[in-house]
Amino acid sequence: MKTHSTLKAILMSLMLACSISAFADGNDSIPPTPIDPSDGKIDIPFKKIIKKDRSLTEPIEAYYYIGEYTIEMEFNDNIGVVRVAVTNSAGAAVYNYAHDTSVECGCTIFLPPTHDCYNITLSGQRYEGYGNVCL
């Protein structure tokens, strides 16, 4: 009986170890964007590389509007000039403009009406980050 429970514990440990390693496959693919939010827009989170301001709020927020094929960015803080670049999954540029966050409160990015994944890169002296959205 003791051998049976020991064997069962070993098998459960192996199954757990294999299931955890399946999630860490080294594939850096873009996860699918959740669809069907209640307000018709999807929040696009940004991963910050450099953030040299000390404010408690996020300096940049972005939303994708379902059915309109647009990304709306809001500049909440003055972080200087930020270059916003959007590329599709093939690496082709869809949008590439510099915005002065001291005088602009945001921007609207129009995307082609196709199903694709888009990478958004933000680069400036005081802020660098990236995000993505898949349609």
Buried (B, 14 or more C-beta within 10 A) or exposed (E): EEEEEEEEEEEEEEEEEEEEEEEEEEEEEEEEBEEEEEEEBBBBEBEEEEBEEEEEEBBBBBBBBBEBBBBBBEBBBEBBBBEBBBBBEEEEEBBEEEBEBEEEEBBEBEBEEEEBBBBBBBBBEBBBBBBBBBB
